[in-house]
Amino acid sequence: MTDISITAANVVSGSDARTVAGVAGEAITAGQALYKAAATGRWMKADADAATAEAREAKGISLNGASTGQPVNVQTSGKITIGGTLTPGIAYYLSGTAGGICPVADVGTGEYVDLIGMATTAAVLDLEFNYTAVSN
């Protein structure tokens, strides 16, 4: 599977972005796909082949890096300059790498299908989180 190569310093929310402030439950880098752990209320890296359903459902993208217990800003909808190269018109999904995002063609066998968004330009992803709970 080939994830988007993201340069954390280039991750920027768009003017229509909806964001929430939270606390990191593990070390997080800007541009990673996250879920909010019900037990702790902390943001963790989502993973399409995680053992638990909760971890397979991305809810946002980190806008900054954070260590465990530190503040993290999370974009939950709207356009985001993701800090990597996209193919316009292609759907991007949660990958089997914790926090990773990949094009639809790279969603692997046994991974759960979780749409992150659609590329509107070579740099901008329009976030449209949609977890199907279906394994590929």
PLY file of the C-alpha trace (Angstrom):
ply
format ascii 1.0
element vertex 136
property float x
property float y
property float z
element edge 135
property int vertex1
property int vertex2
end_header
0.00 0.00 0.00
1.24 3.48 -0.86
0.29 6.21 1.59
0.42 9.91 0.76
3.84 11.23 1.75
2.87 14.18 3.96
5.14 17.06 4.93
3.75 18.02 8.35
4.82 21.67 8.07
2.64 22.04 4.94
-0.66 20.83 6.49
-3.06 23.80 6.53
-6.81 23.95 7.14
-9.00 25.63 4.53
-11.30 28.61 5.07
-14.33 26.28 5.37
-12.67 23.96 7.91
-14.45 22.73 11.03
-11.99 22.01 13.79
-12.01 20.77 17.36
-9.39 21.03 20.08
-8.43 17.90 21.98
-5.69 15.97 23.71
-3.37 13.48 22.02
-3.49 9.91 23.35
-0.20 9.06 21.62
2.47 10.82 19.55
0.74 12.41 16.54
2.11 14.18 13.46
0.25 16.84 11.47
-1.67 15.27 8.58
-2.47 11.96 10.25
-5.99 10.48 10.30
-7.37 10.27 13.83
-10.23 8.83 15.88
-11.36 9.84 19.36
-11.04 6.99 21.89
-14.29 6.60 23.84
-12.57 5.31 26.99
-10.13 8.22 27.34
-11.58 11.01 25.17
-8.15 11.39 23.58
-7.28 11.51 19.88
-5.43 8.47 18.49
-4.17 7.40 15.05
-6.86 5.60 13.05
-5.91 2.35 11.28
-7.93 0.50 8.59
-6.84 -2.93 9.82
-6.94 -2.28 13.57
-8.32 -4.97 15.88
-11.09 -2.69 17.18
-13.87 -1.08 15.13
-13.44 2.22 16.96
-9.84 2.58 15.70
-10.91 1.83 12.11
-13.23 4.86 11.92
-11.32 8.08 11.25
-13.06 11.24 12.46
-10.49 13.92 11.65
-7.03 14.98 10.46
-4.43 16.37 12.87
-3.42 19.95 12.14
-0.38 19.90 14.41
2.02 17.47 15.97
1.54 16.52 19.60
3.05 14.18 22.17
0.91 12.06 24.48
-1.14 14.33 26.75
-0.46 17.46 24.68
-3.04 19.61 22.84
-3.96 18.64 19.29
-6.19 20.49 16.82
-8.26 18.22 14.59
-10.02 19.13 11.35
-13.30 17.21 11.00
-14.67 18.62 7.72
-13.93 21.08 4.94
-10.95 21.48 2.69
-7.41 20.85 3.90
-4.06 21.35 2.20
-2.77 17.92 3.18
0.95 18.57 2.69
1.36 15.87 0.04
0.71 15.25 -3.64
-2.80 14.09 -4.59
-4.49 13.13 -7.85
-7.48 15.44 -8.46
-10.80 13.57 -8.62
-9.49 10.52 -6.74
-11.00 9.29 -3.46
-8.61 8.89 -0.52
-9.09 6.38 2.27
-7.72 5.38 5.64
-4.80 3.00 5.15
-3.52 0.00 7.08
-0.72 2.15 8.47
-1.75 3.94 11.66
-2.67 7.51 10.74
-2.00 6.91 7.03
-4.08 8.02 4.05
-4.00 6.26 0.69
-5.76 6.41 -2.71
-8.68 4.05 -3.24
-6.54 1.75 -5.42
-4.26 1.05 -2.46
-6.88 -0.05 0.09
-5.58 -3.51 0.92
-7.33 -6.85 1.30
-8.71 -7.27 4.81
-8.69 -3.54 5.51
-11.90 -1.78 6.43
-13.14 0.79 3.92
-13.15 4.28 5.43
-13.40 7.25 3.06
-11.37 10.27 4.16
-12.21 12.58 1.25
-11.86 13.54 -2.39
-8.91 15.37 -3.93
-10.06 18.64 -5.46
-6.55 19.68 -6.55
-3.06 18.17 -6.41
-2.74 19.53 -2.84
-6.26 19.93 -1.42
-8.42 17.18 0.08
-12.12 17.85 0.71
-12.81 15.86 3.88
-15.89 13.59 3.71
-15.42 10.95 6.42
-17.54 7.87 5.74
-16.84 4.57 7.51
-18.58 1.62 5.85
-17.71 -1.07 8.44
-17.07 -3.34 5.43
-13.77 -5.17 4.96
-12.15 -5.02 1.53
0 1
1 2
2 3
3 4
4 5
5 6
6 7
7 8
8 9
9 10
10 11
11 12
12 13
13 14
14 15
15 16
16 17
17 18
18 19
19 20
20 21
21 22
22 23
23 24
24 25
25 26
26 27
27 28
28 29
29 30
30 31
31 32
32 33
33 34
34 35
35 36
36 37
37 38
38 39
39 40
40 41
41 42
42 43
43 44
44 45
45 46
46 47
47 48
48 49
49 50
50 51
51 52
52 53
53 54
54 55
55 56
56 57
57 58
58 59
59 60
60 61
61 62
62 63
63 64
64 65
65 66
66 67
67 68
68 69
69 70
70 71
71 72
72 73
73 74
74 75
75 76
76 77
77 78
78 79
79 80
80 81
81 82
82 83
83 84
84 85
85 86
86 87
87 88
88 89
89 90
90 91
91 92
92 93
93 94
94 95
95 96
96 97
97 98
98 99
99 100
100 101
101 102
102 103
103 104
104 105
105 106
106 107
107 108
108 109
109 110
110 111
111 112
112 113
113 114
114 115
115 116
116 117
117 118
118 119
119 120
120 121
121 122
122 123
123 124
124 125
125 126
126 127
127 128
128 129
129 130
130 131
131 132
132 133
133 134
134 135
